[in-house]
Amino acid sequence: MNSTKQEDPHGLIRDQGMITRCALEVIDAIRVQRGRPLQSRDRMALKLLTPRNAALMMKENRRHLACRQVSFEILTDDVGLGAYRLLPVGVHVLNPERGWWNDDYGVRRFLWNLYLGEDPIEGMQRILERLFKVSPQGLRTLSGNLDMHQAEQDIEATVRPDLNLYIRRHKGSVETSLRRLNQAQALHRIKDLGIDTHGQGRMALVFGSNRRYAVSFAVERA
C-alpha cells in the first residue's frame, strides 16, 4: 500500500506507514508496561488499522491515534438442537511453508474495527458478510437478528510521551442458527483445517481474500 504521507482538511494523517508504526508502538509499549502482551484479539485489531478505520492526528508534537471497534457475540438457536453460543478461542494465520500460526484469542467475543463514521449495526453487517462470504441479501437469511447494546466502553491511554491511544468499543450480538451458518458454507471443522487449538476449538471461520486468516471457536450451551 502506498505510504506517502497525506493529510486531509480535518487534520487527519492518512498515511498507512505512520498508522502501522503507531499501532506497533502501542502493542510494544503495553507489553513492557504490563509485563505481558495484549490479548490476541486486541493485537490483531490494532495491526489491522488503516486510514479507512483509524484517525491519526499530530498536535503539538504528540500523536493521537483513535479508532472505533465492535465486539459482539454470536448466539444460535435451532429446533431440536437448542441454543448455543459461539466463543472465539484462537486467531490463526496460514503460512504456506509452515502451516497455521496460532494464538489465543483472549476475551471470548468477536472483535473488529469499524470504518470511520460507520454505524455499529452496519459495521456488524459488513463484518458478517466478510466472515461468512454472503451478499447483503443473503445476510438476511443468515442472521435472524442483529442487536447493539447500549453499553459502550471508552479506552484511553498515554502509551508513550508522544503517543495517545483512544478506542471506543461498541458491544452487540448476532442471533442466528447453526443451520444457517452451515448453509453459508463458511464453517470448517478444526481437524479438517489442521489447526491445533489444544482441544478448545471445534469449528473455525476462514476469511480474507486468500483465505489465510481464521478464527476458531468453541460451541457451548447458551
C-alpha contacts under 8 A as a table, 3 or more apart, distances in Angstrom:
res1	aa1	res2	aa2	distance
1	M	16	Q	7.32
2	N	16	Q	7.32
3	S	15	D	5.33
3	S	16	Q	5.15
3	S	17	G	5.17
3	S	18	M	7.85
4	T	15	D	6.16
4	T	16	Q	7.98
5	K	13	I	6.98
5	K	14	R	6.58
5	K	15	D	4.86
6	Q	13	I	5.73
6	Q	14	R	5.02
6	Q	15	D	5.77
7	E	10	H	7.93
7	E	11	G	5.97
7	E	12	L	5.48
7	E	13	I	4.58
7	E	14	R	5.73
7	E	15	D	7.99
8	D	11	G	5.54
8	D	12	L	5.55
8	D	13	I	6.86
8	D	14	R	7.29
9	P	12	L	7.48
11	G	57	M	6.28
11	G	58	M	7.84
12	L	55	A	6.14
12	L	56	L	5.51
12	L	57	M	5.05
12	L	58	M	7.93
13	I	51	P	7.87
13	I	55	A	7.33
13	I	56	L	5.34
13	I	57	M	5.77
13	I	58	M	7.67
14	R	19	I	7.98
14	R	51	P	5.07
14	R	55	A	7.84
14	R	56	L	7.25
15	D	18	M	5.53
15	D	19	I	6.32
15	D	51	P	6.55
16	Q	19	I	5.17
16	Q	20	T	6.04
16	Q	50	T	5.87
16	Q	51	P	6.26
17	G	20	T	5.21
17	G	21	R	6.19
18	M	21	R	5.11
18	M	22	C	6.18
19	I	22	C	5.16
19	I	23	A	6.21
19	I	49	L	6.96
19	I	50	T	6.67
19	I	51	P	7.42
19	I	54	A	7.83
19	I	56	L	6.79
19	I	65	L	7.72
20	T	23	A	5.07
20	T	24	L	6.20
20	T	47	K	6.66
20	T	49	L	6.93
20	T	50	T	7.57
21	R	24	L	5.16
21	R	25	E	6.11
22	C	25	E	5.02
22	C	26	V	6.21
22	C	65	L	7.39
22	C	163	L	7.69
23	A	26	V	5.08
23	A	27	I	6.34
23	A	46	L	5.57
23	A	47	K	6.17
23	A	49	L	7.52
24	L	27	I	5.06
24	L	28	D	6.15
24	L	46	L	7.76
24	L	47	K	7.05
25	E	28	D	5.13
25	E	29	A	5.84
26	V	29	A	5.21
26	V	30	I	6.06
26	V	159	V	6.11
26	V	165	L	7.78
27	I	30	I	5.53
27	I	31	R	6.29
27	I	37	P	7.43
27	I	38	L	6.76
27	I	43	R	6.57
27	I	46	L	7.86
28	D	31	R	5.13
28	D	32	V	6.34
28	D	37	P	7.87
29	A	32	V	5.17
29	A	33	Q	6.09
29	A	159	V	6.30
29	A	160	R	7.25
30	I	33	Q	4.98
30	I	34	R	5.85
30	I	35	G	7.93
30	I	36	R	7.88
30	I	37	P	6.90
30	I	38	L	6.96
30	I	159	V	7.05
31	R	34	R	5.44
31	R	35	G	5.53
31	R	36	R	5.01
31	R	37	P	4.36
31	R	38	L	6.46
32	V	35	G	5.21
32	V	36	R	7.08
32	V	37	P	7.92
34	R	37	P	7.36
38	L	42	D	6.30
38	L	43	R	6.13
39	Q	42	D	5.39
39	Q	43	R	6.36
39	Q	104	D	7.68
39	Q	105	Y	6.60
39	Q	106	G	5.05
39	Q	107	V	7.57
40	S	43	R	5.07
40	S	44	M	6.10
40	S	91	V	7.15
40	S	103	D	6.52
40	S	104	D	6.00
40	S	105	Y	4.92
40	S	106	G	5.90
41	R	44	M	5.15
41	R	45	A	6.14
41	R	91	V	7.37
41	R	105	Y	5.27
41	R	106	G	6.30
41	R	107	V	7.85
41	R	111	L	6.63
42	D	45	A	5.07
42	D	46	L	6.18
42	D	111	L	7.89
43	R	46	L	5.23
43	R	47	K	6.13
44	M	47	K	5.14
44	M	48	L	6.25
45	A	48	L	5.25
45	A	49	L	6.75
45	A	111	L	7.33
45	A	112	W	6.27
45	A	113	N	6.36
46	L	49	L	5.45
48	L	113	N	7.88
49	L	52	R	7.82
49	L	53	N	6.04
49	L	54	A	5.86
49	L	113	N	7.47
50	T	53	N	5.47
50	T	54	A	5.77
51	P	54	A	5.36
51	P	55	A	6.73
52	R	115	Y	5.75
52	R	116	L	6.24
53	N	67	C	6.42
53	N	68	R	7.53
53	N	113	N	6.49
53	N	114	L	5.83
53	N	115	Y	4.12
53	N	116	L	5.07
54	A	65	L	7.08
54	A	66	A	5.76
54	A	67	C	4.70
54	A	68	R	7.59
54	A	115	Y	7.43
54	A	116	L	6.66
55	A	64	H	7.86
55	A	65	L	5.78
55	A	66	A	5.08
55	A	67	C	6.25
55	A	116	L	7.71
56	L	63	R	6.92
56	L	64	H	5.59
56	L	65	L	4.57
56	L	66	A	6.44
57	M	63	R	5.76
57	M	64	H	5.13
57	M	65	L	6.66
58	M	61	N	6.24
58	M	62	R	5.60
58	M	63	R	4.62
58	M	64	H	6.26
59	K	62	R	5.26
59	K	63	R	6.49
59	K	64	H	7.64
61	N	162	D	6.75
62	R	161	P	7.67
62	R	162	D	4.39
62	R	163	L	5.76
62	R	164	N	7.55
63	R	162	D	5.86
63	R	163	L	4.72
63	R	164	N	6.23
64	H	163	L	5.92
64	H	164	N	4.85
64	H	165	L	6.10
64	H	166	Y	7.63
65	L	163	L	7.48
65	L	164	N	6.19
65	L	165	L	5.01
65	L	166	Y	6.24
66	A	165	L	5.84
66	A	166	Y	4.51
66	A	167	I	5.72
67	C	113	N	7.35
67	C	114	L	7.57
67	C	116	L	7.69
67	C	166	Y	6.53
67	C	167	I	5.14
67	C	168	R	6.65
68	R	113	N	6.09
68	R	114	L	5.50
68	R	115	Y	7.58
68	R	116	L	7.60
68	R	167	I	5.58
68	R	168	R	4.78
68	R	169	R	5.81
68	R	170	H	7.69
69	Q	111	L	6.91
69	Q	112	W	5.58
69	Q	113	N	4.37
69	Q	114	L	5.19
69	Q	167	I	7.25
69	Q	168	R	6.30
69	Q	169	R	4.74
69	Q	170	H	6.15
70	V	111	L	5.80
70	V	112	W	5.55
70	V	113	N	6.42
70	V	114	L	6.66
70	V	120	P	6.53
70	V	123	G	7.61
70	V	124	M	7.28
70	V	169	R	5.59
70	V	170	H	4.66
70	V	171	K	5.74
70	V	172	G	7.18
71	S	109	R	6.16
71	S	110	F	5.45
71	S	111	L	4.40
71	S	112	W	6.61
71	S	169	R	6.82
71	S	170	H	6.05
71	S	171	K	4.84
71	S	172	G	6.29
72	F	109	R	5.63
72	F	110	F	5.26
72	F	111	L	6.61
72	F	171	K	5.51
72	F	172	G	4.49
72	F	173	S	4.88
72	F	174	V	7.12
73	E	85	R	7.43
73	E	86	L	7.07
73	E	87	L	7.42
73	E	109	R	5.27
73	E	110	F	6.11
73	E	172	G	6.72
73	E	173	S	4.77
73	E	174	V	6.18
74	I	85	R	5.98
74	I	86	L	5.52
74	I	87	L	7.77
74	I	173	S	5.90
74	I	174	V	4.76
74	I	175	E	6.09
74	I	176	T	7.38
75	L	83	A	7.18
75	L	84	Y	5.83
75	L	85	R	4.61
75	L	86	L	6.41
75	L	173	S	7.29
75	L	174	V	6.00
75	L	175	E	4.86
75	L	176	T	6.21
75	L	177	S	7.52
75	L	222	A	7.46
76	T	83	A	5.42
76	T	84	Y	5.10
76	T	85	R	6.25
76	T	86	L	7.85
76	T	175	E	5.79
76	T	176	T	4.81
76	T	177	S	4.26
76	T	178	L	6.03
77	D	81	L	7.31
77	D	82	G	5.42
77	D	83	A	4.15
77	D	84	Y	6.37
77	D	175	E	7.75
77	D	176	T	6.61
77	D	177	S	5.05
77	D	178	L	7.23
78	D	81	L	5.24
78	D	82	G	5.35
78	D	83	A	6.55
78	D	177	S	5.61
78	D	178	L	6.75
78	D	179	R	7.27
79	V	82	G	6.19
82	G	221	R	7.93
83	A	221	R	6.11
83	A	222	A	5.39
84	Y	219	V	6.39
84	Y	220	E	5.41
84	Y	221	R	4.39
84	Y	222	A	4.50
85	R	219	V	5.89
85	R	220	E	5.37
85	R	221	R	6.13
85	R	222	A	5.21
86	L	217	F	6.08
86	L	218	A	5.84
86	L	219	V	4.88
86	L	220	E	6.61
87	L	108	R	5.21
87	L	109	R	6.22
87	L	110	F	7.99
87	L	217	F	5.03
87	L	218	A	5.14
87	L	219	V	6.38
87	L	220	E	7.46
88	P	105	Y	6.45
88	P	108	R	5.04
88	P	109	R	6.08
88	P	110	F	6.59
88	P	201	G	7.93
88	P	215	V	6.54
88	P	216	S	5.66
88	P	217	F	3.95
88	P	218	A	6.38
89	V	104	D	5.99
89	V	105	Y	5.04
89	V	106	G	7.03
89	V	108	R	6.41
89	V	197	T	7.65
89	V	200	Q	6.77
89	V	201	G	6.28
89	V	215	V	7.50
89	V	216	S	5.72
89	V	217	F	4.98
89	V	218	A	6.65
90	G	102	N	6.72
90	G	103	D	5.59
90	G	104	D	4.53
90	G	105	Y	4.41
90	G	106	G	7.88
90	G	197	T	6.84
90	G	201	G	7.61
90	G	215	V	5.68
90	G	216	S	5.07
90	G	217	F	6.81
91	V	102	N	5.95
91	V	103	D	5.33
91	V	104	D	6.28
91	V	105	Y	5.62
91	V	213	Y	7.68
91	V	214	A	6.05
91	V	215	V	4.83
91	V	216	S	6.58
92	H	100	W	6.13
92	H	101	W	5.42
92	H	102	N	4.68
92	H	103	D	6.48
92	H	195	I	7.91
92	H	213	Y	5.74
92	H	214	A	5.00
92	H	215	V	6.19
92	H	216	S	7.72
93	V	100	W	5.56
93	V	101	W	5.17
93	V	102	N	6.85
93	V	212	R	5.51
93	V	213	Y	4.71
93	V	214	A	6.46
94	L	98	R	7.97
94	L	99	G	5.54
94	L	100	W	4.34
94	L	101	W	6.13
94	L	212	R	4.84
94	L	213	Y	6.42
95	N	98	R	5.36
95	N	99	G	4.91
95	N	100	W	5.82
95	N	101	W	6.88
95	N	212	R	7.69
96	P	99	G	5.79
100	W	194	G	7.66
100	W	195	I	6.26
102	N	195	I	7.75
102	N	196	D	7.49
102	N	197	T	7.72
105	Y	108	R	6.88
112	W	127	I	7.50
114	L	118	E	6.19
114	L	120	P	7.11
114	L	123	G	5.84
115	Y	118	E	5.20
115	Y	123	G	7.47
118	E	122	E	6.82
118	E	123	G	6.32
119	D	122	E	5.23
119	D	123	G	6.07
120	P	123	G	4.84
120	P	124	M	6.20
120	P	148	M	7.39
120	P	170	H	6.99
121	I	124	M	5.11
121	I	125	Q	6.35
121	I	146	L	7.07
121	I	147	D	7.40
121	I	148	M	6.55
122	E	125	Q	5.02
122	E	126	R	6.26
123	G	126	R	5.06
123	G	127	I	6.14
124	M	127	I	5.05
124	M	128	L	6.11
124	M	146	L	7.86
125	Q	128	L	5.22
125	Q	129	E	6.19
125	Q	136	P	7.81
125	Q	139	L	7.57
126	R	129	E	5.13
126	R	130	R	6.36
127	I	130	R	5.13
127	I	131	L	6.11
128	L	131	L	5.01
128	L	132	F	5.81
128	L	133	K	7.83
128	L	134	V	7.87
128	L	139	L	7.62
129	E	132	F	5.47
129	E	133	K	5.40
129	E	134	V	4.96
129	E	135	S	6.19
129	E	136	P	6.77
129	E	139	L	6.65
130	R	133	K	5.23
130	R	134	V	7.12
130	R	207	F	6.94
130	R	208	G	7.78
131	L	186	A	7.28
131	L	205	L	6.60
131	L	206	V	7.08
131	L	207	F	5.60
132	F	181	L	7.77
132	F	184	A	6.12
132	F	185	Q	7.38
132	F	186	A	5.05
132	F	187	L	7.91
132	F	205	L	7.50
132	F	207	F	7.80
133	K	184	A	7.18
133	K	186	A	6.79
134	V	137	Q	7.80
134	V	138	G	5.45
134	V	139	L	6.08
134	V	184	A	6.87
135	S	138	G	4.93
135	S	139	L	6.15
136	P	139	L	5.06
136	P	140	R	7.07
137	Q	140	R	5.76
137	Q	141	T	7.64
138	G	141	T	5.46
138	G	142	L	6.39
139	L	142	L	4.77
139	L	143	S	5.93
140	R	143	S	5.63
140	R	144	G	6.97
141	T	144	G	6.90
141	T	180	R	7.19
142	L	176	T	6.38
142	L	177	S	7.79
142	L	180	R	5.28
142	L	181	L	6.61
142	L	184	A	7.29
143	S	146	L	6.97
143	S	174	V	6.71
143	S	175	E	6.00
143	S	176	T	4.77
143	S	177	S	7.85
143	S	180	R	7.87
144	G	174	V	7.68
144	G	175	E	5.46
144	G	176	T	4.99
144	G	177	S	7.94
145	N	174	V	5.91
145	N	175	E	5.02
145	N	176	T	6.93
146	L	172	G	7.47
146	L	173	S	6.03
146	L	174	V	4.77
146	L	175	E	6.42
147	D	172	G	5.48
147	D	173	S	5.26
147	D	174	V	6.44
148	M	170	H	7.60
148	M	171	K	6.10
148	M	172	G	4.10
148	M	173	S	6.46
149	H	152	E	7.91
149	H	170	H	7.62
149	H	171	K	5.64
149	H	172	G	5.26
149	H	173	S	7.79
150	Q	171	K	7.63
151	A	170	H	6.97
151	A	171	K	6.60
152	E	168	R	6.99
152	E	169	R	5.72
152	E	170	H	4.89
152	E	171	K	6.48
153	Q	168	R	5.82
153	Q	169	R	5.03
153	Q	170	H	6.63
154	D	166	Y	7.41
154	D	167	I	5.80
154	D	168	R	4.59
154	D	169	R	6.27
155	I	165	L	7.80
155	I	166	Y	5.70
155	I	167	I	4.92
155	I	168	R	6.29
155	I	169	R	7.81
156	E	164	N	7.47
156	E	165	L	5.63
156	E	166	Y	4.58
156	E	167	I	6.44
157	A	164	N	5.83
157	A	165	L	5.25
157	A	166	Y	6.72
158	T	161	P	6.86
158	T	163	L	6.19
158	T	164	N	4.51
158	T	165	L	6.39
159	V	162	D	7.96
159	V	163	L	5.65
159	V	164	N	5.66
159	V	165	L	6.70
160	R	163	L	4.89
160	R	164	N	6.96
161	P	164	N	7.99
176	T	180	R	6.85
176	T	181	L	7.68
177	S	180	R	5.26
177	S	181	L	6.42
178	L	181	L	5.01
178	L	182	N	6.14
179	R	182	N	5.22
179	R	183	Q	6.25
180	R	183	Q	5.03
180	R	184	A	6.35
181	L	184	A	5.15
181	L	185	Q	6.86
181	L	186	A	7.10
181	L	187	L	6.81
182	N	185	Q	5.26
182	N	186	A	7.05
182	N	187	L	6.27
184	A	187	L	7.71
185	Q	188	H	7.99
186	A	205	L	5.96
186	A	206	V	6.71
187	L	203	M	6.50
187	L	204	A	5.79
187	L	205	L	5.31
187	L	206	V	7.42
188	H	192	D	7.03
188	H	193	L	7.19
188	H	203	M	5.56
188	H	204	A	5.26
188	H	205	L	6.51
188	H	206	V	7.61
189	R	192	D	5.33
189	R	193	L	6.69
189	R	202	R	6.31
189	R	203	M	4.62
189	R	204	A	6.30
190	I	193	L	5.35
190	I	194	G	6.28
190	I	195	I	5.61
190	I	196	D	7.49
190	I	201	G	6.89
190	I	202	R	5.70
190	I	203	M	5.20
190	I	204	A	6.11
190	I	216	S	7.41
191	K	194	G	5.06
191	K	195	I	6.43
191	K	196	D	7.87
196	D	199	G	7.51
197	T	200	Q	5.45
197	T	201	G	5.48
197	T	216	S	7.74
198	H	201	G	7.61
199	G	202	R	7.84
200	Q	217	F	7.60
200	Q	218	A	6.26
201	G	204	A	7.71
201	G	216	S	5.69
201	G	217	F	4.88
201	G	218	A	4.64
201	G	219	V	7.93
202	R	216	S	7.15
202	R	217	F	6.11
202	R	218	A	5.26
202	R	219	V	6.85
203	M	216	S	5.72
203	M	217	F	5.67
203	M	218	A	6.75
203	M	219	V	7.89
204	A	214	A	6.31
204	A	215	V	5.47
204	A	216	S	4.04
204	A	217	F	6.01
205	L	214	A	5.38
205	L	215	V	5.37
205	L	216	S	6.42
206	V	211	R	5.88
206	V	212	R	7.30
206	V	213	Y	5.74
206	V	214	A	4.33
206	V	215	V	6.78
207	F	210	N	7.68
207	F	211	R	4.95
207	F	212	R	6.83
207	F	213	Y	5.43
207	F	214	A	6.07
208	G	211	R	4.74
208	G	212	R	6.18
208	G	213	Y	6.02
209	S	212	R	7.84
211	R	214	A	7.76
